[in-house]
């Protein structure tokens, strides 16, 4: 049988230029996030568009880690770009009005595809090399790409870009050669993230969070200084488990020091459960062919009812701004889209459904504006046009370097008092004055 799969592989193997020749005018093309984006395919697609051979193409892609020809300024008026999550590349173009953004909880992505609400007939992604049984793994980027490719009723083509550097992973994320329409080969190193420095404010925030995390908890950590600091302070914990949208280097550090064992994990026990990974090459090497780690589509990992099956589920995420009633703006600065909804609300809701679960949304209490003035990130009301990522009805804990406040179940007056106490001391009187003007207290 192995020879049969190899012959089938050869029959479907094409150059990037031959692969994009399969694309038709007006088609929608979806890419996986980050390292799952097929770079050789993107470059070849861009060349065909620039040559005037394709028109009215729609691209659904986000969190690009480096630009391809498809991100050239010359192409933006020839292709419609639609982004479910913004990295630096997408942010630049969205804020100039050249790309658009789809508001989506990543946990809903599979259902959106299944209900044919996401237009698209081609799915292209980077995968690991084929094994002897004819299977490709989506590796560290299962994310929403696998779900779209599996569930979209209008899918016409599945194009896989094979990269020997993509780790092979366990879980539910495989395609068999018999299901694939076109194969490209492009062996390039995966993109990594630089180390994020942890500040003293990050560490103070982390201390307030970690005191509420018991031994045996199942954790989800985002990325950045605050989650990294939480990771530092969790090293003395015992038998932690993992159920997370994204695996980060801080989790590898916790495994190496013995804090993560998954022994107390009651849902998919003894396993890390994730949808994608982003970090260092050291992290990718650890994940490769590691039977301890299972990767599933984000529609499974991020579904609140699935998250809630884990007892003592702890979710830690960051936000940009919070108003005095608890609304969290985590994806925009005013009306300017900055990142995306992502999985924050999924995990806030999922942790609430968990026996003993808790979710923490953290932020520094202040920022410095362009004129050098210190401004509060806890505000009386969100600026006009600001998008609410986590509504006040869902928020559990809010944490700054001045403490932690549990808002769930609290009335507006209680919330206002608690949040004022989390603000910078020099700015609390002003917040109280504004709260009284708004008749909140």
C-alpha positions in Angstrom: 0.0 0.0 0.0 2.9 2.4 0.7 3.9 2.3 -2.9 0.3 3.1 -3.9 0.3 6.2 -1.8 3.7 7.3 -3.2 2.4 6.9 -6.7 -0.7 8.9 -5.9 1.5 11.6 -4.3 3.6 11.9 -7.5 0.4 12.2 -9.6 -0.8 15.1 -7.6 2.5 16.9 -7.2 2.7 20.2 -9.0 4.9 23.3 -9.1 3.4 26.4 -7.3 2.7 27.9 -10.8 0.9 24.8 -11.9 -1.1 24.7 -8.7 -2.4 28.3 -9.0 -3.4 27.5 -12.6 -6.3 25.5 -11.0 -7.8 28.7 -9.5 -10.7 30.2 -11.3 -11.9 33.8 -11.5 -14.1 34.8 -8.6 -13.1 32.0 -6.2 -12.6 32.3 -2.5 -9.4 30.9 -1.1 -8.8 30.2 2.6 -5.4 29.8 4.3 -4.6 28.6 7.8 -3.1 31.0 10.3 0.6 31.9 10.9 2.9 29.0 9.9 0.0 27.2 8.3 -0.1 29.8 5.4 1.3 28.2 2.2 3.9 30.8 1.2 5.0 29.3 -2.2 1.3 29.1 -3.2 0.7 32.7 -2.1 3.6 34.0 -4.1 2.6 32.1 -7.2 -1.1 33.3 -6.8 0.1 36.9 -6.6 2.2 36.6 -9.8 -0.8 35.3 -11.7 -3.0 38.1 -10.4 -0.5 40.7 -11.3 -0.2 39.2 -14.7 -3.9 39.9 -15.2 -4.7 36.1 -15.4 -7.1 36.1 -12.4 -9.7 38.6 -11.2 -12.2 39.0 -8.4 -10.3 36.6 -6.1 -11.3 36.6 -2.4 -8.6 35.6 0.2 -9.5 34.6 3.8 -6.4 34.7 5.9 -4.9 36.2 9.1 -2.0 36.4 11.4 0.6 36.4 8.7 4.1 36.3 10.2 5.9 37.8 7.3 4.7 39.4 4.0 4.4 37.5 0.7 3.9 38.8 -2.8 0.1 38.5 -2.0 0.6 41.4 0.5 2.1 43.7 -2.1 0.5 47.2 -2.3 0.1 46.7 -6.1 -2.3 43.9 -5.5 -4.7 45.3 -2.9 -7.2 46.6 -5.5 -7.1 43.3 -7.4 -7.9 40.9 -4.6 -10.4 41.1 -1.7 -8.7 40.4 1.5 -10.8 39.2 4.5 -9.1 38.6 7.9 -10.4 36.7 10.9 -7.5 37.9 13.1 -4.9 40.6 12.6 -1.2 40.3 12.8 1.1 43.3 12.0 0.6 42.8 8.2 -3.2 42.7 8.3 -3.4 45.5 10.8 -1.5 47.8 8.5 -3.8 47.2 5.6 -7.1 47.0 7.6 -6.3 50.4 9.3 -5.8 51.9 5.8 -9.1 50.5 4.6 -7.5 48.2 2.1 -8.3 44.8 3.8 -11.5 44.0 5.8 -12.0 42.1 9.0 -14.6 39.4 9.9 -15.7 39.6 13.5 -15.6 36.0 14.7 -15.0 34.0 17.8 -12.6 31.4 16.6 -14.6 28.7 18.3 -17.4 29.5 15.8 -15.3 29.1 12.7 -16.2 25.5 12.0 -19.9 26.1 12.3 -19.7 29.2 10.1 -18.1 27.0 7.4 -20.5 24.1 7.8 -23.5 26.5 7.5 -21.9 28.0 4.3 -21.7 31.5 5.8 -18.0 31.7 4.8 -17.7 31.9 1.0 -14.9 29.9 -0.4 -14.2 27.0 -2.7 -10.4 26.5 -2.2 -8.5 25.6 1.0 -4.7 25.8 1.0 -2.4 25.1 4.0 1.0 24.0 5.0 1.4 20.4 6.3 4.0 18.0 7.4 5.4 15.3 4.9 3.2 12.3 4.1 3.8 9.2 6.3 4.0 5.7 5.1 0.2 5.3 5.4 -0.5 8.2 3.2 -1.4 10.8 5.8 -0.4 14.5 6.2 -0.6 16.3 9.5 -1.6 19.9 9.8 1.1 20.1 12.4 1.2 23.2 14.7 -1.5 25.0 12.7 -4.7 23.1 12.8 -6.5 26.3 13.9 -9.6 27.0 11.7 -8.0 25.8 8.5 -8.7 22.1 9.1 -12.3 22.7 10.1 -12.9 24.8 7.0 -11.3 22.2 4.7 -13.3 19.4 6.3 -16.7 21.0 6.7 -17.2 23.6 4.0 -19.9 22.2 1.7 -18.8 24.4 -1.2 -15.1 23.3 -1.1 -13.8 22.5 -4.6 -10.1 22.1 -4.1 -7.8 21.1 -1.2 -4.2 22.2 -1.9 -1.5 21.1 0.5 2.0 22.7 0.7 4.3 20.1 2.1 7.1 21.5 4.3 9.6 19.1 6.0 10.0 21.7 8.8 6.3 21.4 9.8 6.1 19.2 12.9 4.0 16.1 12.7 1.4 16.2 15.5 -1.2 13.9 17.0 -4.9 14.5 17.5 -7.5 15.0 14.8 -5.8 16.9 12.1 -4.9 14.5 9.3 -5.6 14.5 5.5 -5.2 11.3 3.5 -3.5 11.5 0.1 -6.7 10.3 -1.5 -8.5 13.4 -0.2 -6.0 15.9 -1.6 -6.4 17.5 -5.0 -3.0 19.3 -5.4 0.4 19.0 -3.6 3.2 21.6 -3.6 6.6 21.2 -1.9 8.3 24.1 -0.2 10.8 23.3 2.5 11.4 26.6 4.4 12.1 27.1 8.1 9.0 28.0 10.2 8.6 31.5 11.5 9.4 32.0 15.2 8.5 34.7 17.7 11.1 36.8 19.6 11.1 36.5 23.3 8.8 38.9 25.1 10.3 40.6 28.0 8.4 40.5 31.3 8.1 43.8 33.2 7.7 44.4 37.0 4.0 45.3 36.3 3.6 42.0 34.5 5.0 40.2 37.5 2.7 42.0 40.0 -0.3 41.2 37.9 0.8 37.5 37.7 1.1 37.3 41.5 -2.5 38.3 41.9 -3.7 35.7 39.4 -1.5 32.8 40.5 -2.8 32.9 44.1 -6.2 31.8 42.7 -4.8 28.9 40.7 -4.8 25.6 42.5 -2.6 22.5 42.0 -4.2 20.3 39.4 -5.7 23.2 37.4 -6.1 23.1 33.7 -4.7 26.2 32.1 -5.1 28.4 29.0 -2.5 31.2 28.6 -2.4 33.8 25.9 0.8 35.3 24.6 2.7 38.3 25.8 4.3 39.7 29.0 1.5 39.0 31.4 0.8 35.4 30.4 4.6 34.8 30.4 4.8 36.2 33.9 2.0 33.9 35.0 4.0 31.0 33.6 7.0 32.1 35.8 4.9 32.1 38.9 3.3 28.7 38.2 6.5 26.8 38.4 5.9 25.7 42.0 2.4 24.3 41.2 1.8 20.6 40.8 0.0 18.5 38.2 -1.2 21.3 35.9 -3.0 20.4 32.7 -3.3 22.1 29.3 -6.4 22.9 27.3 -5.5 26.0 25.2 -6.1 27.6 21.9 -2.3 28.2 21.5 0.7 26.4 23.0 3.5 28.8 24.0 7.0 28.6 25.2 5.9 29.4 28.8 4.0 26.0 28.8 7.2 24.2 27.7 9.0 25.8 30.6 6.3 24.6 33.0 6.6 21.1 31.6 10.4 21.1 31.9 10.2 22.1 35.6 7.6 19.4 36.4 4.6 21.7 37.0 2.6 20.3 34.0 1.8 16.6 34.1 -1.9 16.5 33.1 -2.3 13.7 35.7 -5.3 15.5 37.3 -6.9 16.4 34.0 -10.3 14.8 33.8 -11.2 15.6 30.1 -8.8 13.9 27.6 -6.5 13.0 30.6 -2.7 12.9 30.3 -2.9 15.0 27.1 -2.2 18.6 26.2 -5.0 19.8 24.0 -4.5 22.7 21.6 -5.3 24.1 18.2 -2.1 25.7 17.2 1.4 26.7 18.5 3.5 29.8 18.1 6.9 30.5 19.6 10.5 29.4 19.3 12.1 26.6 17.3 12.7 24.9 20.6 9.0 24.7 21.1 8.4 23.3 17.6 11.0 20.7 18.1 9.4 19.7 21.4 6.0 19.3 19.7 7.2 17.2 16.8 5.9 13.6 17.0 5.2 14.2 20.7 2.3 11.7 21.6 1.6 13.7 24.8 0.1 16.6 22.7 -3.1 16.5 20.7 -4.0 19.2 18.1 -7.7 19.6 17.1 -9.6 22.1 15.0 -10.4 25.4 16.9 -14.1 24.6 16.6 -13.5 21.8 19.0 -10.8 23.2 21.3 -12.5 26.6 21.7 -16.1 25.4 22.0 -17.2 26.6 25.5 -19.1 23.4 26.3 -15.9 21.5 25.5 -13.6 23.8 27.5 -16.0 23.5 30.5 -15.5 19.7 30.6 -12.2 20.4 32.2 -12.5 20.8 36.0 -10.6 23.8 37.5 -10.2 25.4 34.1 -8.1 28.6 34.4 -8.1 31.1 31.5 -5.7 34.1 31.4 -5.9 36.7 28.7 -5.1 40.4 28.2 -7.2 43.4 27.2 -6.5 46.9 26.0 -9.1 48.8 28.0 -11.9 48.3 30.5 -14.8 50.6 31.3 -16.2 51.0 34.8 -19.0 48.5 34.2 -16.6 45.8 33.1 -16.8 45.9 29.3 -13.4 44.7 27.8 -12.1 46.1 24.6 -9.4 43.7 23.7 -9.2 44.0 19.9 -9.5 47.7 18.9 -8.2 51.1 19.9 -11.4 53.2 19.4 -12.7 52.2 16.0 -9.3 51.0 14.7 -9.1 47.2 14.6 -5.9 46.1 16.2 -6.1 42.3 16.6 -9.3 40.2 16.7 -11.8 38.6 18.9 -9.8 35.4 18.7 -10.6 32.9 21.5 -10.8 35.2 24.5 -14.6 35.1 24.8 -14.7 31.3 24.1 -12.4 30.7 27.1 -14.1 33.2 29.4 -17.4 31.4 28.7 -15.8 27.9 28.9 -14.1 28.5 32.2 -17.4 29.7 33.7 -18.9 26.3 32.7 -16.1 24.4 34.3 -16.4 23.0 37.9 -14.0 25.3 39.8 -13.2 27.2 36.7 -12.1 30.9 36.6 -11.1 33.4 33.9 -8.8 36.4 34.3 -8.6 39.3 32.0 -5.5 41.4 32.8 -4.1 44.8 31.8 -1.6 47.4 33.0 -3.5 50.2 34.7 -2.0 53.0 32.6 -0.3 53.9 29.3 1.6 56.9 28.2 0.2 58.9 25.3 2.1 60.6 22.5 2.4 63.8 24.5 4.0 61.9 27.4 1.0 62.0 29.7 -0.1 59.1 31.8 -3.6 57.9 31.0 -5.8 55.3 32.6 -6.7 52.0 30.8 -9.7 51.8 33.2 -12.0 54.4 31.8 -15.5 55.7 32.6 -16.8 54.8 29.2 -15.2 53.3 26.1 -14.2 55.7 23.4 -16.8 56.1 20.6 -16.5 53.3 18.1 -14.6 50.9 20.4 -15.5 47.3 19.8 -16.3 45.2 22.9 -14.6 41.8 22.9 -15.8 40.4 26.2 -19.1 41.9 27.4 -19.6 42.8 31.0 -22.1 39.9 31.5 -19.3 37.4 30.8 -16.3 39.0 32.6 -15.2 37.1 35.8 -12.0 38.6 37.1 -10.2 41.8 36.1 -6.6 42.2 37.2 -4.1 45.1 37.2 -0.8 45.6 39.0 -3.0 47.0 41.9 -5.0 43.9 42.5 -7.7 41.6 41.3 -11.5 42.1 41.3 -14.2 39.5 40.7 -17.0 41.2 38.7 -19.2 38.2 37.9 -22.4 38.5 39.9 -21.7 42.0 41.1 -24.0 45.0 40.5 -22.8 48.1 38.7 -22.0 50.1 41.9 -19.9 47.2 43.2 -18.1 46.9 39.9 -17.3 50.6 39.7 -15.8 50.7 43.2 -13.8 47.5 42.5 -12.4 48.8 39.2 -11.5 52.2 40.6 -9.4 50.4 43.2 -7.6 48.6 40.4 -6.7 51.9 38.7 -3.5 53.9 39.3 -3.9 55.7 42.6 -3.3 59.1 41.0 -6.2 58.7 38.7 -8.8 57.2 41.0 -10.4 60.5 42.1 -10.9 61.5 38.5 -12.6 58.1 37.8 -14.8 58.5 40.8 -15.8 62.0 39.7 -16.8 60.7 36.2 -18.6 57.7 37.7 -20.8 60.1 39.8 -21.5 62.2 36.7 -22.7 59.1 34.9 -24.8 58.2 37.9 -23.0 54.8 38.2 -22.4 55.4 41.9 
